[in-house]
Amino acid sequence: MTNSIELDRNEGLGAEDEQPVTGLKALVIVAKHHGLHLTVSQLVHDNVLDGGEVSAAQIVRCAENSGMRSKAVKLDWYDLQGAEKTFPLIVSLKDGTKMVLLRLEGDENNPRVVLQDPARDDDSVLVIDRIRLEQVWTGEVVLAKRDYEISDESQPFSLGMITALVFRERRIVRDVAIAAFALGFLALAPIMFWRLLMDKVIFYHAFNTFAVLCIAMAVAILFETLFFVLRQFLVHQLTARIDVKLSTYIFEKVLSLPIDFFERTQVGLVARDMREIFRIRTFLIGQLFGTILDSTTLLFFIPVMFFFSPLLTFIVLGIAGLIVVWLLVMLPFYRKHSAAVMAAEGAQGAFMVQSLNGIRTVKSLALDSRQKHMWDVHVARVARARLAEGLAAVSIQAVVRPLERLAVSGSFAVGVYLAITTTDTWYVGALFAFLMLAQRVASPLMQMAQLVNQFDEAQFAINIVSKLVNQPPEEGRSGHGVRTPLRGHVEFSNVVFKYKGAVSPALNGVSFEVPFGTTLGVMGKSGSGKTTITRLIQRLHSDYGGLIKIDGVDVREYDVDHLRRNVGVVLQENFLFTGSIRDNIAAAKADASFDEVVRAARLAGAEEFIDKLPRGYETHIYEGSPNLSGGQRQRIAIARALIVDPPILILDEATSALDAESEAIVNANISRIASGRTMIIISHRLSSLIKADAILVLNRGSIDDIGRHDELLMRNDIYSGLWHQQNSHAIVAPARARSNSGGPSLVS
């Protein structure tokens, strides 16, 4: 009996007679998810295949020959649910073909799998339930993951990636290691000095030996100081380099994330996750690296300790082992409380950032007491979580601390007992030397034991940061996009777009054309899709249906940065950076001359108020720009958009928040601004659209009408209704005047 998946596949394939090579195509899809670009023909040629369907073992061999780690395993449904970190993976079907399992969806009551069929040329997916999957699945899967070299910095963020950053500084690491080994060897000098003083100088009254030992000890101290200074200098240099690399890496990765991530994620949580990178750095450079360097003394001390007394040495090492076991046992308990602290602090930080960003609303609505109460709630939650974490740490240290003391004092007590009870005089002479060795050895041993807990905290921080930066970046930043100069011919062809989580599409079959050098007005009720059009032109979203072309090229083919530099955008609420007015206008063109800044300000109508300011273009704008009016901020934003002379300029409700005077100034300059460029003006105020070459009327994501002002006023109910609503005062006022003078009235 033919199963439903086979039916779906055959429908998609049409009248093809040959069985598709789904195994290799599936591997190509999985490799693409991991940043590797393979082709079926390349795999066939490199692995000497006959071009037919391949087995799981052959897929594994092909993957490993292509720079991936891979293995074929047998799983059941429950194993599959626990293997989400290995997705996407290749599943074998009973008919011998393969599919790519992308992810799991649904809940426990209605679990579903999302599959991609390699036999189809498109990227469409097939969603089926557990029962249908088990009917056609053999249980065999192929796991494939990119095998990164230790020095490969292109790998996803992980401990391995950070190691790759450190690996690039291997010369510094080498020099630090040499200094650490030298310090470890020189650390034996004081112990040997005291031992020889006791055994050779005091007993024999050897003044010449005493002088030689003192000179040798002074030389050893000098060299130890030099190597210590050198090691600390190199460690600080390494730390600074890693800090720079990690900071720039994280910030670059966050900036490359798509806009919808920031729209659905609180800024405070993003900031908290970014700060976790410094906890990772502290662990790597301060704790892990420091412990490894300090542990180099063990290479010299432990053999000497075994030489003095194997029994006492085993006591010290055994107690250190007990500490490691105790930490491993208590690790899940402590991890639970640490996660609670992270969650509480994240919520507190997000609330703080939200309150500071909305401080004007808090003040204007007198929400101070409400915000203070909610802040107190967050503080109480953090305090409780920290208290629980602290008590968990205390319970761990309550066992670690006595064991740490026992490692030195206990071994020394055993040594004293042996010295008293044995007739071997060796114990008396070696006991003090062993005590000094045990004290020096105990510290790095305890550090190594506690490193288990510190590593778990760092791993937790790595998981947090990786969830932030390992997300798919914004499309179009590969560096291979089209960078040809833009003129400004915009064309929408049957565009369909729906926001994530939305029920209905924001745009549904929208088609229109804006010739070069013309002005298109866009109007419609709230939620009709006006702003969505501008977002798609800027390629803030790429997952739309249909075509959007600029100068005949699909916007998805352009390099994103090149596209956005050629599309100037002025929003209803514009963000101005802290700095001078000149810096804000020249933000998009750092090398702009003062004449260019003035020209852009004059074109935007901002020159008249800037010249009246005491410091003119050097006037400082504070955070949130409270020292400027809404109209002044808007005109600076327009000047900032014009500084790069974009061939396409979008005004998205740019005048709706302005007073009548500021709006009149901006509207008076629109004709000058529009000269030689394509303009798209979105506005609720239809007076701003009268001079547009065409006006697009949107209604619930679809085009209701398009035409000039006079045409729409005659034939379109939405446009004419809003026009009469906004201009009723111009009709009513003359009517009342005629009514009062006894003339005919236009109002019944």
Beta strands, then each sheet from edge to edge (+ up, - down):
strand 1: 68-74
strand 2: 89-93
strand 3: 98-105
strand 4: 112-116
strand 5: 125-129
strand 6: 137-146
strand 7: 490-497
strand 8: 507-514
strand 9: 519-524
strand 10: 545-550
strand 11: 553-554
strand 12: 567-570
strand 13: 579-580
strand 14: 620-621
strand 15: 648-652
strand 16: 678-682
strand 17: 694-699
strand 18: 702-707
sheet 1: 1+ 6- 2+ 3- 4+ 5-
sheet 2: 8+ 7- 10+ 11-
sheet 3: 12+ 15+ 16+ 9+ 17+ 18-
sheet 4: 13+ 14-
end
